[in-house]
Amino acid sequence: MQQEQPGENVRAALNLGHEHGVLVSTEGVGEAARGEPKVLVTMGSDSDLPLMMKAVDILRYEFGIPCLVQINSVHRDLRAAVQHIENLPASIQVVIACAGGAAHLPGNIADLRADLPVIGVPRDLGALKGIDALLSMVQMPEGAPVAVMAIGDAGAVNAGIHAAKEVAIGDPAIRERLQAYAEKRKGKVRRQNETLEEKIKG
């Protein structure tokens, strides 16, 4: 009898194909990943991936939340983006979308999926250094909300945390991990105070 490959049962149960993106979890990436994806992390280009890995990594390592990672460009392949977003796995509860420039991706997803909260991460690029993307996301018309994070690294990290808070509404284990994460940050401040005198002395 042929041995089942890692992650094969999960992908079969969820019917995940390449059009759904790459499954990422604490255990690994793709076939090595485990669990149902709760968050979609999407972006307009793979050049956005280093930034968005900050959201992916905080989701999987701090909170143990599996996610899908997917490229969707509404400027280069709108039809494919619409198909992908309309056919997400039912387990997806939150969408994180990164974009720069005109930054239409988060707003388009908010329109396509009125049932899912969308978190926008403006990318720091181009002549306006992300200000254009920030304003594009913030100025969504009434009825199509996008929760907008800061430009760049802080925005990506905060998007992961905010997505975890959305998932935690129905998951007590995630609520506990959020509390543990907050305590870890407080511990960092305490440790800095413990060594402050020595640092002042030089």
C-alpha positions in Angstrom: 0.0 0.0 0.0 1.4 3.4 -1.0 2.2 5.7 1.9 0.3 8.9 2.1 2.5 12.0 1.6 2.6 14.7 4.3 -0.2 17.2 3.9 -1.9 15.1 1.1 -5.0 14.3 3.3 -5.4 18.0 4.1 -5.2 19.2 0.5 -7.5 16.4 -0.6 -10.1 17.3 2.1 -10.0 20.9 1.2 -9.6 20.3 -2.5 -6.7 22.7 -2.6 -5.1 23.3 -6.0 -2.4 25.6 -7.2 -5.1 28.3 -7.9 -5.7 28.5 -4.2 -2.1 29.3 -3.4 0.5 27.7 -1.1 -0.6 26.3 2.3 1.7 27.5 5.1 1.7 26.3 8.8 4.0 25.9 11.8 4.9 22.4 10.4 6.0 23.6 7.0 5.1 24.8 3.5 3.0 23.2 0.8 2.8 19.4 1.2 4.6 19.6 4.6 1.9 22.0 6.0 -0.9 20.9 8.3 -4.4 22.2 9.2 -7.1 24.2 7.5 -6.1 27.6 6.3 -7.8 30.4 8.3 -6.2 33.4 6.7 -5.5 34.3 3.0 -2.3 36.4 2.6 -2.3 37.8 -0.9 -0.3 40.4 -2.8 0.0 41.8 -6.3 3.5 40.4 -7.1 6.1 38.1 -5.6 8.3 41.2 -5.0 5.9 41.8 -2.1 6.6 38.4 -0.6 9.5 39.4 1.7 7.3 42.0 3.3 4.3 39.7 3.6 6.3 36.9 5.1 6.3 39.0 8.3 2.5 38.5 8.4 2.8 34.8 7.5 5.5 34.1 10.1 3.6 35.8 13.0 0.5 33.9 12.0 2.2 30.5 12.0 4.9 30.8 14.6 3.2 33.1 17.2 -0.4 32.0 16.9 -0.3 28.6 15.1 -2.7 29.7 12.4 -2.3 28.0 9.0 -2.7 30.4 6.0 -2.8 30.4 2.3 -0.3 32.6 0.4 -1.4 33.7 -3.1 -0.5 36.2 -5.9 -3.4 38.2 -7.3 -2.9 41.1 -9.6 -6.0 43.1 -10.5 -3.9 45.2 -12.9 -2.3 42.4 -14.8 -4.8 39.5 -14.6 -8.1 40.7 -13.2 -10.1 37.6 -14.3 -7.8 35.2 -12.5 -7.9 37.3 -9.3 -11.7 37.4 -9.3 -11.8 33.6 -9.8 -9.3 33.0 -7.0 -11.1 35.2 -4.5 -14.6 34.0 -5.3 -13.4 30.3 -4.9 -11.5 30.5 -1.6 -11.6 27.5 0.7 -14.6 27.7 3.1 -12.2 27.7 6.1 -10.8 31.1 5.2 -12.0 33.7 7.8 -9.8 36.7 7.1 -8.0 38.2 4.1 -4.7 40.2 4.3 -4.0 42.0 1.0 -0.8 43.9 0.2 -0.5 46.4 -2.6 1.4 49.5 -3.7 0.7 52.4 -5.9 -3.0 52.6 -6.8 -3.5 49.6 -4.4 -6.8 48.3 -5.8 -6.4 44.8 -4.5 -7.8 45.1 -0.9 -10.8 47.1 -2.1 -11.6 44.7 -4.9 -11.5 41.8 -2.5 -13.7 43.7 0.0 -16.2 44.1 -2.9 -16.0 40.5 -4.1 -16.2 39.0 -0.6 -18.6 40.9 1.5 -18.6 38.0 4.0 -14.9 38.3 4.9 -13.0 41.0 6.8 -10.2 42.5 4.6 -6.9 43.9 6.0 -4.9 46.1 3.8 -1.1 46.5 4.0 0.3 49.5 1.9 3.6 48.7 0.3 6.4 51.3 0.5 7.4 51.8 -3.1 7.3 54.3 -6.0 7.6 58.0 -6.1 5.2 58.5 -3.2 6.7 55.8 -0.9 3.5 54.1 -0.1 1.4 57.2 0.7 -0.6 56.7 -2.5 -1.3 53.1 -1.5 -2.3 54.1 2.1 -4.8 56.7 0.9 -6.2 54.4 -1.8 -7.0 51.8 0.9 -8.2 54.3 3.6 -10.5 56.1 1.2 -12.8 53.2 0.4 -16.4 54.3 -0.3 -19.1 53.6 2.2 -20.2 49.9 2.2 -16.8 48.3 1.3 -14.6 48.6 4.4 -10.9 47.7 4.4 -9.0 47.7 7.8 -5.8 49.5 6.8 -2.5 49.0 8.6 0.7 51.1 8.6 2.9 51.3 5.5 5.7 48.6 5.4 7.0 46.2 8.0 4.9 47.4 10.9 1.8 47.1 8.8 2.6 43.6 7.8 3.2 42.4 11.4 0.1 44.2 12.7 -2.0 42.7 9.9 -1.0 39.3 11.1 -1.9 40.2 14.7 -5.2 41.8 13.7 -6.1 38.7 11.6 -5.3 36.5 14.6 -7.7 38.6 16.7 -10.4 38.1 14.1 -9.9 34.3 14.2 -9.7 34.3 18.0 -13.4 35.5 18.2 -14.4 31.8 17.7 -11.2 30.1 19.0 -10.2 30.3 22.7 -6.8 28.8 22.0 -5.9 31.7 19.7 -7.1 34.1 22.4 -4.7 32.5 24.8 -1.8 32.8 22.3 -2.6 36.5 21.8 -2.4 37.0 25.6 0.9 35.1 25.7 2.2 37.3 22.9 1.2 40.5 24.7 3.0 39.2 27.9 6.1 38.5 25.9 6.2 42.1 24.7 5.8 43.3 28.2 8.6 41.1 29.3 10.9 42.7 26.8 10.2 46.1 28.4 11.0 44.7 31.9 14.3 43.2 30.7 15.3 46.5 29.2 14.6 48.2 32.5 16.7 45.6 34.3 19.8 46.5 32.2 19.1 50.2 31.8 21.4 51.4 34.6 24.4 49.6 33.1 23.6 51.1 29.7 23.4 54.6 31.1 26.8 54.1 32.8 28.1 53.1 29.4 
